[in-house]
Amino acid sequence: MPNILIRNVNELVHARLTARAKAAGMSLQQFCMTELEKSAAAQSPEEAVADIRASLRDLVEAGQSGFGPNGAAGVVRELRGELPDA
């Protein structure tokens, strides 16, 4: 398994991480590994947007844009018709 060494950690950051590790009943190394794994597992906003765009592109290319034959405007018209006093 690869290793990561982080030098020159700010004293306040080190103290806070150490306190959080202790509160979690973990060593500092275990705590930092858990935090890094959580961070790596979460999508960045840029990654999420890229995934959404790719999914939408795939739907449009497959002719399944989700808006029906009249597009988004047709969905809005349909919703307006369902609203009272529209």
Backbone torsions as a table, in degrees:
resi	resn	phi	psi	omega
1	MET	NA	133.3	-179.8
2	PRO	-66.4	160.2	179.0
3	ASN	-117.6	153.4	173.5
4	ILE	-125.7	130.6	176.6
5	LEU	-117.4	126.3	179.6
6	ILE	-114.9	118.1	-178.6
7	ARG	-99.3	160.6	173.1
8	ASN	56.8	44.5	177.1
9	VAL	-72.8	133.6	177.6
10	ASN	-55.2	138.1	-177.0
11	GLU	-59.2	-40.0	179.5
12	LEU	-65.8	-41.9	178.2
13	VAL	-62.0	-46.0	179.2
14	HIS	-60.6	-44.6	-179.5
15	ALA	-63.4	-43.3	179.6
16	ARG	-65.4	-43.7	179.1
17	LEU	-64.7	-39.9	178.0
18	THR	-62.9	-43.0	179.1
19	ALA	-64.9	-41.7	179.1
20	ARG	-66.0	-39.3	177.6
21	ALA	-62.7	-44.6	179.6
22	LYS	-62.1	-43.9	179.9
23	ALA	-63.4	-30.3	179.6
24	ALA	-87.4	-2.4	-179.2
25	GLY	70.7	32.8	-176.9
26	MET	-125.8	159.9	170.8
27	SER	-74.0	163.4	178.0
28	LEU	-60.4	-40.4	179.5
29	GLN	-63.3	-46.1	179.1
30	GLN	-61.3	-43.8	-178.5
31	PHE	-63.1	-47.3	-179.5
32	CYS	-63.9	-38.8	177.8
33	MET	-62.7	-42.8	179.0
34	THR	-62.1	-44.4	179.5
35	GLU	-64.5	-40.5	178.0
36	LEU	-65.5	-39.8	178.3
37	GLU	-64.0	-41.3	177.5
38	LYS	-62.3	-43.6	-178.8
39	SER	-64.5	-41.4	-179.2
40	ALA	-70.3	-30.9	-178.7
41	ALA	-75.1	-29.1	-178.3
42	ALA	-78.1	140.3	176.2
43	GLN	-77.7	141.5	170.9
44	SER	-74.6	160.4	176.2
45	PRO	-55.9	-37.7	-179.9
46	GLU	-65.1	-41.2	178.5
47	GLU	-65.7	-40.4	179.8
48	ALA	-63.4	-45.1	179.3
49	VAL	-62.6	-42.3	179.4
50	ALA	-62.3	-40.9	178.4
51	ASP	-65.1	-42.5	179.6
52	ILE	-64.3	-44.4	178.8
53	ARG	-61.1	-42.1	179.7
54	ALA	-64.3	-41.2	178.8
55	SER	-64.2	-43.9	178.8
56	LEU	-64.7	-41.1	178.4
57	ARG	-60.6	-43.3	179.0
58	ASP	-62.5	-41.4	179.2
59	LEU	-64.4	-44.0	-179.3
60	VAL	-64.6	-43.8	179.5
61	GLU	-63.4	-30.2	178.7
62	ALA	-86.1	0.0	-179.8
63	GLY	75.6	22.4	-179.4
64	GLN	-123.8	63.1	-176.3
65	SER	-70.1	-14.0	179.1
66	GLY	89.2	-5.3	-177.5
67	PHE	-104.1	-3.3	179.8
68	GLY	78.3	-175.5	-174.0
69	PRO	-67.6	-23.7	-177.7
70	ASN	-95.9	4.0	177.9
71	GLY	71.6	-166.3	-177.1
72	ALA	-62.9	-37.4	179.7
73	ALA	-61.2	-37.4	177.7
74	GLY	-64.3	-37.2	177.8
75	VAL	-65.1	-43.3	179.3
76	VAL	-62.7	-45.2	178.8
77	ARG	-60.6	-41.0	-179.9
78	GLU	-63.9	-43.1	179.6
79	LEU	-66.4	-39.6	178.9
80	ARG	-61.8	-35.3	179.4
81	GLY	-68.1	-26.4	-179.2
82	GLU	-84.6	-16.5	-178.1
83	LEU	-81.4	140.0	177.9
84	PRO	-66.4	144.8	178.8
85	ASP	57.2	35.5	-178.4
86	ALA	-79.9	NA	NA
